[in-house]
Amino acid sequence: MTGHGSDFGATTPDDDRALPASGATQPVGLSLEDVRNRVLAGLDNPPPGKSSRTLGQILRGNLFTLFNTVVGGCFLLLLALGQWKDAVFGFAVIANVLIGVVQEFRAKRALDRLTVVHSPTARVLRSGSPADIAVANVVMDDILVLRAGDQIPADATILEASRLEIDESLLTGEVEAVVKRPGDQTLSGSGVVAGSGTARVIRVGANSFAHQVTSEARRFSLVNSELRNALNRIVRWITWALIPLMALVLNGQMKALGGWTTAIESGSWRQGIVSAVASTVSMIPQGLVLITSVAFALSAVKLARNQVLIQELPAVEGLARVDVICLDKTGTLTEGDIAFDATHETAAEDTPEWREVLGWFGADADANATARSLRTQFASSDRLRPLSIVPFSSARKWSAVTFGPDAASGSWVLGAPEMVLGHGSSDDVETLARASELARSGLRTVVLAHAAHTMTPEQAAQEQLPTGLRSVVLVTFREHIRADALQTLTYFREQGVGLRVISGDNPDTVAAVARQVGFDFEGDGYDARDLPANIDLLGAILEDQHVFGRVTPTQKRDMVRALQQRGHVVAMTGDGVNDALALKQADIGVAMGSGSDVTKAVSRLVLLDGKFSHLPDVVAEGRRVIANIELVSKLFLTKTAYAILLALAFGGLLWEFPFLPRQLSAVDGLTIGIPAFFLALLPNQHRYVPGFLRRALGFAVPAGAVIAVVILAVDASARFSVGNNQDAAQTATALAVSIVGLWVLLVLCRPLNGKRRLILTGMYLGLLGCLIVPPVRDFFDFELPSADLLLVCLGAAVPGCLAIEIIDRIRQRRDPR
C-alpha cells in the first residue's frame, strides 16, 4: 500500500483508487465479496490494542526486582526461623510493592480507555445501498456516506461534496471548519459540521491518523522524576553490593560463634543468620522509598481539593523542576469560544436596519461560531423574511441573504473585509485599513455590507457576491482570554521559567493573544510551516522565537523533543487531541478539565476546573516535596553509609554484629523513620536546585563514617571489658547510635521552629521510653548498661556529635541554601 508516509498528517496517495475517475458514475460501494477479501488481507479497521503492560506484567515488574528479592528473601528467612519480631522491616517492602502496582495499574486503565474515534457506527455504501456498520468493520476502499454530525472513522479522500465542511480542530488545531472538495483528504477523528458527501477510505487500522495518535498516546511511560531516579540509583548500587556484603557478614558471624561447624552443632547458627540479616537490612533505605511515595500521595490528595488531579504521583515534583512551559492557545490561554466585542460604523451607507440584520445572521440555524456570538447583542426580527440565502463557507469567508421589500430590502453580506470589499463596485480603502488595524490589535473583524438590488435564488446558488456592495459596519469579536492566564504566566516569568505559545491557529491570531497575556516580542508569530524538520535546527529556533502558529500535532511533539534535547525540563499544556502527542512527549503534561478524553488521559496533571491559577500551587507543593525528601534522604543515607562500613568492619574483624534487628528497628524509627515521616509533610519553600543526590551523599557519607566509628568504639570497649554481658553491650551501642543519630536529626532540622522542636522532643522522649518502660524494653531486648559502660557510651557519642556539627558547618558553606 503506497502513499502512507511516516508523518501523521495527510499525504497524497500514489494510487488511482483514491480519486474518482473522470466522468465516473454514482459510486455503488464494495460488494460483500470485496469486503470479505479485504478483511482476509488485513485491510479492515480494528481499534488500537491495549497498552503494552498487562496486570500480570505490572505485578511481576514491581514484585520481582533485585531489591525485593534480597530484602524479601531476608524477610521470609526470619519468618521461617520464627524471628517475627525481627522481621518488621518487611512491611516497608510490601507497602512499596503495593504503591507501585496501584499507581501503574491506574495509569494502565486510563490509557486503555483512550480512543480518538468515538462514533459507534459508520455509514457506508455496500452494493449500492447505505448501511450502518461498526467502525471496526470499515475496510479499505469503502465508500463513506457523510452527513452533518458524523465522525469520520478512517482516513479518506472526498469523492463528492455538497457544501461539505469538516471540523479538524481536535486533530490539527485549526479553529475554523475546512471546506472539502472532491480530491481533498480528510482524517479519521474529524467531524462533519455542514453539508454532505461521499469519501473513499484510503487508510485503515494502524495506518490511519487516529490509530497512530491513539497508539502513541497509549504507550506507557513514567514521569521523569529526579527524586525517583536518584533513589532507584542508590537502591540499585546498594542491592548489587548486598550479596557479597551479606556473605562477608554471615561468614564473620559464624566465625565469631566458633566457626561454621561449631555454630551448626550448637544451634547458634540461627543467631548468626539473624545478625547477618540485621546487618544487611540496615544498609537498605527502604523507608526512604516508602516515605517518598507517601509524601507524593498526600500532596496529590491536597491538590485534589483544589481541583488539580495528579495522575502520576511524581508529577508534583516534576512541575517544580520545569524551566520551559509550552502553551496551546485555544482552550488553554483562551476559553476556546468567540465573544462579541463591538461595532464600528463606517458611514459608507445610511442603513438603519443593520442591527436587525445582524440579529438575523446571529439567529440563523446555519450560523458559524462567530455569527452565533451576535445573539447576545442583537435580536432577530420577525419582519425580516429572506428571499434567498448563501450559507457561510470558510473557503469564501462570507455569507449572504436577500430580504423582501417590507424591511431591510436588498442584499446583505457578512464576512471577512478583505473577501467582501473590493469584489463588487466598492473599493472602500478606508474601511479595509481600519479593519486591518483592528485585526492587528487581536480582534477578529468582519464587515456587514449592503447592496440595494436583490439576489435571486439562482444567483445565490452560484455563490457569487452581489454587485454594488457598500460597507455598513465593522463588527469585532474577541476570544475569551482566561481570567487567570496573565497572572499565572507573570508568576512563571518571575520564577525564570521560559514560555512558548505553540498553536495550530493563524500566526497573527496567536501573536495577538500572546500579547494579551503578557508576551513582548517584535513582529508576528512564527509560521510553523517554515520550521525545519531537523531537531537541532528546530531547537535553535525555539531558543529565539516564543510564539508559533500553524503548528501540526507532530511538530508540537518535535518542538517539545527539541527543547528536551537542549537540556530543558518541559511542561506542555493543552486540551485537544492535536496536543496529545506533545503532552505525551513532555516531561509534564497539563490538561484542561474541559479538554478531550485523550488529552486528559495522557497528561500527568489535569486542571479539573481549567484554572491556570492552580499551577503556582502545584509548583509550591512540588518544591515542598523536593526540599523535604532531600532533607530526610540525608537521614536514611547516613544510616546506609554506616551500615555498609559496619558490615565491612565486623565481617573483616570476625566480630558479632552489635545489634539485634529489632533493636536496629527501634533506633531507625526514633532517629530516622518517625521524624522523617513528619518532616516530609511540613512546609518548605526552598527553590529547586539540581544535584539532589550529590548534596545528599556529600553529607551522608561523612556523617555515616562518624557513626560507624562511634559504634566500633563502644562495641570494642564493651567487648574487651570484664563483666559486661551481651545484652547490656548491645544496649550501650544502640544508645550511642541513637544519641548521635538524633544530633544528625537536630542539625538537619535547622532552623528550628515550633513543629520541628516538637518532633525532636518526641524522639528524645521515645528513646527514654524504650529504656525505662518495661514492656517496650523487653520487646526490644534492651538492658540498662552499667555506669562504666554508660560512661563509655557518652564518651564516644559526644565527640561524634561534635564531628557531625563540623560536617554540617562544612555543608552549609558548600551549599548556602
Phi, psi and omega in degrees: 000126188256164173077018184271332174064167178262342181278154181281349181286170181291143177233163181270124182292148180269346183260163184277351183296330188289336186248142179290142180289150180300130179072018183294147176279176180303126182295147179251350179083184184276152172274170178298325178293320177300316181297316181299318180295321180290324177296317178297330180275001179078023181258033175264190191234059182292152177290159178302148178291174181287173180296161193295331187253127175276172178299320178298319178294323178297315179299313181295320182296325181271336184269314187264068173254163179299320179299310182293328179297314182288307183291318178296323177297319177296319179299312181293325179296316179294322177297320179295328179276359179080013182263059185294332179296330181270004185253015184295338180297339183295336181292333176294322178296315180299316180296319179299317180297315182298316180297316180296318181293313182298316182297314183288326180292323176298318178296320179299315181298319179295318182290323180295334181279355184293140169198140177272321179269116184260343186297129182286333182225163175232150180255120183229161173267124176233115180056038175087357181240139177290145179215141175267120182231164176294146180304323181293341182268359174293137181235168178303137179076002173301147176263113178276136174259115189255131175224163180303135180097348181283150168253136186280122189276344182206159178297137187211162174249131183292130175263311180228147180213131174237097183050040184281123177234132185244131175269111178250018188297322180296331185264323186248343183089353178291129184286315185279148173296153183251127176287131180248137179237164178308131182100339177286156176257153175225147188261147175299141184097345177287163180236143177275119182256342180200153175077194182208171179171185174230157181210144178263131181290128181241343176218131180229167173056228187295342181271348183281157182300309184298320180297317182292320176298314182296317182297317180290323179294328182283347180300123183285135175208150178263147177297142180285105184245120178296320179299309182296318180298317180294317180295319178296323179295317179297311181299321180296315178301311184294318184297319178294330179279344186296318187298308177294324179294320179296320177298319179296314182294316181298319177297319179296321180294318180293320177294323179293336179269010177106006180106162184299316183296312180297318181297321181289318181293324182274348182083002181283357179300331178300316180294325178296319179293318179300318179294320179295319178296318178302317180294318182294310184295327182294343180281342190260124178277056184297329179293332180294317178298318181295314181295323177299315179297319180295319180297317177297316183297316180293326175296320179297320178295317180298315181289330179298328177295337178259024175068030174243116180266120178265111185271342173218125194306313182295354177297336176300315178291322187301316182295332178290341180263351185296136176240356173219132175243124175262128187243128168284157181271294187291124180085353180242295172284327179249167179284348179090008179231169182252135179238142175298139180250298184192168172245151183224100183293140181261345179062019177286334180208140180273094181228089186294347183280002189299331179294318178295322180295317177299323176298321179294315179300321180292325183275349183302135182298333181264013182297143175277181186299322181295311181295325181298331180290350175288342184299333182288340185244336187231128181268145177279146182250138179290341183281351177273112182242108183289139175265325178209150185223140168244109182296159180294142174227134179290341176285314178284327184065033173204159171228160185215156177210148174240129179255160179287180187286350185289322183206141177049046185296156180102188182255140181236137180233132176239122181182189181295131184305318183290342179266333185268311184277143179091353178263343176255218180276353183267144173224064190281083183298320182297317180295318179297320179295318179294321177298320179295320178297317178295321181295322180294338179277004177098007181261138173280128189238132173231162179240140170258119182239156185228141173234137187292326184278161180270157180249122183286160176303325179295318178294322179297322180295333178278355175054047177251143178296140174297151176275159177075027180290140175232132180293139180249311183204142171267137179241128180249147179230156179225152172277142178288109173285134178301134188300329185259006184295312182299313182298316183290318179293326175298319178301314182292324176298317180296333179273003178080020180269127178285147182236136175228133173258120180232116188223154175277357184278176180302135182303323179296317179295317179298317181297319181296316179295320180300320178294325180292336179256021168102003178285137180239108182206160180269148175078199181257178177295155182281128179280115186293346176295343179263004182285144177283155177281335181294128185296320181295315178294322178297318179298322179295320178294320181294336177289331184260325183259143184240347185231124185229139175236167182059038182270128178278164179302318180290327176295321177302314178299315181294327178294319176297316181296320180297319177295320179296321180293340177267015173090007181273148169263116195248132168252147179230133175248148179184174180219349184250166177301329179295344177266351191299316182296318180292320178298321179292321182287328186296155174297321177225117175263132181239118182252149173278145181298336179273001184284181181289160179298322179298314181300314182293325183289326183271354183272153177277326179236143174234122175275096190301323179261008176071017184267118176299332186297349177282338186299318175301327176295321178294319178299314180299319179293320177297320178296321179297316181296312181300311183296318182289321179292324176298321179296308184288335178297328178295327176295308183295318183287335173297316177296319179299318181297312182287333178293319179294317179296321178294321179299318178294317183291308184288328175292323179286324181277351183061039176261153173291147179294138190280001180229157160273153178305321181292326178293320177295326177297320179294316179298314180299318181298319184281323185265342185227294193301303183293309179297326180297321180300314181287321180296327181293344183256354183281158175299147179198118187253018177299134176287150181291134174229126180301157178104028182306310185294319180299315181293320182296314180290329179298331175267318190292320184295308177295323178296319177296323178296321178298313181295323178298318178296318178299315180297313180299320181295314181293316182295319179296318179296316179292324184292323185259005176266153182270141173089006179260122177276169187294319182297318180293321179295318178297321179294317180298318179296315179298322179294318179297316179297320181296318181297311181291321179298321177290331176290323173302315178300319181298311184291328180284339179277351180290146357287138183285143171228185185302315183291320180290324175298321179297319178297313180299315180300317179299321181290321176296320177294323177297320177297317178298320179296322179297333183269333189243344179273113189307310182299320180291315181299319181292321181300317183271001180059039174274147174221129183301127181285162177290169181299319180296316181290326177295322178295320177298318180301309181293325180296331177271325185288320184296311175299328177297319178295321178296319179296320177298320179299318179295317179300320180293321178298319178296319179299318182294324178289325181283327181230083187291002178307000000 
